[in-house]
Amino acid sequence: MVSRENRVIAACVVAALVLSLLLGALTQLDDRVLLAVLLGVGVLAPLAVNGYLDDLRPE
C-alpha cells in the first residue's frame, strides 16, 4: 500500500515536471526560473503539504 506521503510526493513531482516542461515550451523564461519552479513544486511543496497534513493528524 502506498502511503499518503508518497502519494503527495509523487503528485508534486509529476506536477513539477509538467509545469516546468510547459513553461519551458510556452514561455521565454530563463533556465534558472524553470529550475526554481521545478525545485519549488517538486521538493518544497511536498515538504510543506506533508508537514501541514502531519500537523492535522492527532497523535
N, C-alpha and C positions, 0 to 999 in steps of 0.2 A: 504494500500500500504506500502511496506517495504522500508524504507529509504536507501540511499546509505551507510550511516554509519553502519546501522545494517547488511547490506549485507557484508561489509568489515569485520566487527567483526565476523560474522558467518563463513565466509570463512577462516579467520585466526584461529579461534578456531578449526574448523574441521581439517585444515592442521596441527595444533599443536598436536592434539590428534593422528592423523595418523602417523605423523613423530615420535612422542615420542614412540608410540607402536612399530613401525617398528625398530627404533633404539634399543629399549629395547630387541626385539626379535632377531635381527640380529647381534648385537654387544655386547661387554662386557663392555660397558661404565658404569661408576659409576652412582648411582641414582641421585647424585647431578647434574651431567651433563644433565641427562634426564629432571630433574626439571627445569634447566636453559633453556633448549630448549623449554620446554612447556611454561614457563613464557615469554620467549623472543618472540616466534612466536605467542602465544595466547594473550598476553597482550601488549607488547611493539610495536610489528609490526603494529597492527591495530591503535594504537595511532599515530604512525609515518605516516602511509598511510593516515589516515583521516586528520591529520594536513596538510600534503602536498596537498591533494585534496582540502581542505578548502582554502588554500592559492592561488590555481589556479582560484577559482571561484571569479569573480568580484562582489563587493558589490554594 
